[in-house]
Amino acid sequence: MVALPPSSPPPRAPRTAAPPAGSRRLYEHVADVLADRIRSGTYQLGGRLPSERELAQSLAVSRPTVREAIMSLELEGLVEVRLGSGVYVRRTTPTQPPGIPDVGPFELLEARRIIESEVCACAALRVTPDCLERLEALIGEMERENETDVVQSERADRQFHETIAEATENSALMAAVAALWDARARSPLIQRLSVKAHAAGVKPGVGEHRAILAALSARDPHGARNAMSAHLGRVMDQLLEATEVETLEQARQQAEARRRKFDIRPALGI
């Protein structure tokens, strides 16, 4: 028998954060990769992590997933988020063990947008006058509480969405919407995000809720679906804006790029 020469090992693929199918959440894997780099010294103590965009590209994930991972590391005490500047390594080992893995805020909003938009379309075909009155009252409560107690306003917000689910007269849909809000309430990452959002002035959008109510009152399933989708899309945009940490650095880079573009001194040999 002729011995075959050993085959050369296949080239190693670049490390990404993609988890095996059916395993842990994606943001947890991104957090693990970043924590490994902190422990190994790739990201040094006191140093600034690469930008969110760079991390998203190198790990082949979305920017919201990177942001969820950063918040997870922040909860563990490994990094410090400095608004307008960036994310800096605070420690190389956690100050507390990782919390119980839970849903990330942006993946939850994505799920809510898909599910609650269809729930709203269904509700438009079955909503009763009594339900419409309750929704109107909850919008009024949100509007009042936005001025004094945003936490209470968010409770009215939850009741608004669950009342729409009740209008479908479908117990499975009611349970699904309640489960999404329960996940929101128990997630440490989402609670952390809520603190940042409140500090940035994010509150339940009264106008967006009125648009949803108008579509329900018109018994318009297409309009109701679109109004709910637009509302939750705007919530995601607001939360992304509230947790943006690199605005000053980005502005500095843009200003520097503009300065170089219009600087004629190199052409003159100065």
Buried (B, 14 or more C-beta within 10 A) or exposed (E): EEEEEEEEEEEEEEEEBEBEEEEEBBBBBBBBBBBEBBEEEEBEEEEBBBBBEEBBEBBEBBBBBBBBBBBBBBBBEBBBBBBEBBBBBBBBEBEEEBEEBBBBBBBBBBBBBEBBBBBBBBBBEBBEEEBBEBBBBBBEBBBBBBEEEBEBBBBBBBBBBBBBBBBBEBEEBBEBBBEBBEBBEEBBBBBBBBEBBBEBEBBBBBEBBBBBBEBBBEEBBEBBBBBBBBBBBEBBEBBBEBBBBBEBBBEEEEEEEEEEEEEEEEEEEE
